[in-house]
Amino acid sequence: MAAALLVEDVVAEFLKAFRREASGTWICVEPTTFEGPNGRMQVTPGTAFEPGSTFMGADLAKWLDEQLAKLGRRTSH
């Protein structure tokens, strides 16, 4: 159980580096490094991930939505 809480804390922390627009686009608002679906990723402020676009072989907008949903949070914020 403690490991699951730790994972949730890590996910919640890196999600703070992004802002989700109503269109579903995620925009990085502060530098961050995290383990993404295809390995370690470094993202700089201003980088935007639109639904359906790929970055390092992954649809990061969809993946970020999935991470947010795992925390039990809605995708509109």
Sequence and secondary structure as in RCSB ss.txt:
>XXXX:A:sequence
MAAALLVEDVVAEFLKAFRREASGTWICVEPTTFEGPNGRMQVTPGTAFEPGSTFMGADLAKWLDEQLAKLGRRT
SH
>XXXX:A:secstr
 HHHHHHHHHHHHHHTTEEE TTS EEE S EEEEETTEEEEE TT EE TT  BTTB HHHHHHHHHHHTT  S
  
